């Protein structure tokens, strides 16, 4: 059971599907990956 601090899973799934459709999720992951890579150098 998750804490009540978390949003409902349906909301997370909704945004994941929406962002994936528009390519935003990939853009987010690419930017995050680049930021982590630069910080580790």
Helices and strands as residue ranges (DSSP letters): H 9-22, H 24-40
